[in-house]
Amino acid sequence: MSFYPSLAQSLPVRVIRHATEIAVAVLVAGYAAVICLQVFYRYVLNDSLVWSEELVRYGLLWGVMLGAALASDRNAQVALEPLRSVLGERAYFVVQWIAGLMIILFCLVTAWYGWDYADRLSTMSSPASQIPMPYVFSSIPIGCLLISFFVIVHLISGSHRHRADPEKSLHS
């Protein structure tokens, strides 16, 4: 039962998906580069970069939130697949919709409070690298909105009914 089966493969959804994938790839490459640079400075030059740990820590927050959105897009979140055989296809479909709506509700509430928290920190910046804290903590509402977006797309298109194949997800 799907309302718009082609929605998950529409151009706007593909653009958002691809931009999120690129952002995660850039973040991971950035972590690796900064950590390697920190190791080089510490063990070869006997010096340390004050800002490196802070930058990686804040980048990891962004990476986790964007990665969670990609997991949501690939239907890779935790699910109870054995329920499908116990409940039957129709009841399992209803359970999937209820779970999707609960995820959306949780993410929207978290995004609301995340924006509020980031706004409250608008005058603060990180100690070592002087990164404005709203840039750091806006990862939470942005990630939650992306998760909600992908869950909505999958609920509408009906693709939430098919779990992601981990091997296929790695190679797509």
N, C-alpha and C positions, 0 to 999 in steps of 0.2 A: 504494500500500500504506500504509494508515494504521490506527492502532490506535484512536484516539479523535479522529475528524475535528472534532468540535465543541469540543475542548479549547481551541483557540486563541481561540475566541469565548466561552468560559465567563465568568461574572461575575467570579470572582476574578482571572482573567488580564486581563480588561478593566479592572478597578479598578487593578491594579498598573501596567498600561500607561498609563492616564489619569493616575495620580498621578505617574508618571515624566515624562510630557509636561508636566504643570503645573509640576513642579519645574524642568525645563529652561527653560520659558518665563519663570518667575520669575527664574531665574539670569541669563538673557540680558537681561531688562528691568533687573535690578539692575546688571549690568555697564554698560549704557548710561547709567543714571542716575548711577552713581558716576563714570564717566569724564567725563560732561558737567559734573558738579559740580566735579571736579578741574580741568577746563579753565576753568570760570568763576572759580574761586578763583585759579588761577595767572595768568590773563591779564586779568581784570577787577579783582580785588581785590589783585593782586600778593602773594599769599600761597599757601601750598600746604597740602594736606591730607596729613598724614604717613601716615595709615592707608589711603588710597585704593588705591594700587598693590598693597599687600599683600592687601587684601580682594578685589580683582579677580583677582589671581594665584591665590589659594586658591579663589575661586569658579570660575575656569576649570578647575581640576582636577576639581571636582565636575561641571561642565558636560560636560567631555570624557568622564568615566566614565559619566554618565547618558545622554549622547548616544550613546555606543558601545552601551549596552544597547538604546536605541531603534533603532539601526541593525541590531542583531542581531534585534530583534523584527520588523523590516520586511524581513529577509533582504537587507539592503543591504551586507553585508560583501563583501569581494573574493571572487570566484568565477571558476572557469574554465568558462564556459558552452560554449565550443567542444568541451569534452570530451564533452558530452552526445551530439553527433552521431557522434563518433569511437567512444565506448565503448558506446553503446546505452543505453536507458533503465534496464535492470536494473543494469548495472555502474555507471552514474552514480549510481543510488540508493545502492549500497554505498559508493561514494566519498563521497557526501554524508554518510552515517552515520559513516564513519570520521573525516571532517573535523569533524563535529559533536562526536563523542566527544573528539577532540583539543582542540577549543576548550574543552569542559567541563573536561577534565583540567587544561589550562593555567590556566583561570580559577580553579578550586578551589585549585590550588597557590598561585597569586598571592594569592588571598583569605586563605589560611592565613598566609602570610608577611606580608601586609598588616596583618592583625589583630595579629600579633606586633610588627611595627614600630610601629603606632599605640599599642600597649600600652607599649612601651619609652619612648615619648615622653610618657607620661601626666603627667609633672611639668613639661613644657615648655609655653610659650606663645609666640606670635609677638611679635616685638619692638615693633612699632608699635601694633597693635590689640589685643594681649593675647588673641588667640583661642587657646584650648587646641589644641595640635597634634594630639591624637587626633581632634578634630572635622575637622581638615583631611585627615589621612591615612586616616581611615576611609572616605573616598570610594573608595579603591582596592578594598578588599574588598567594599564594598557594590555598587559598579559591576560587579565581577567576578561576584558572586553573581547580580545581575540578568541579566547576559549569559548565565550558565549556565542560569538559569531560562527565559529566552526560547528558548534553543537546545533545551533539553529539551522545552519545549512544542511547538516546531516539529517536532522529530524524532518525537514521539509522535503529533502530529496529522497528520503527513504534509505540512504546509504548507511545509516546507523545500524541497520539490521545485519550487516556483514562485517565481521571483525577483521581487523588488519592482519595480514600474514606477515610475521616479523621478518622473514627472509625477503619478501617482496618490498617491504617498507625500507629496508636497508639499501635496496638497489634501484628504487624509483626516484 
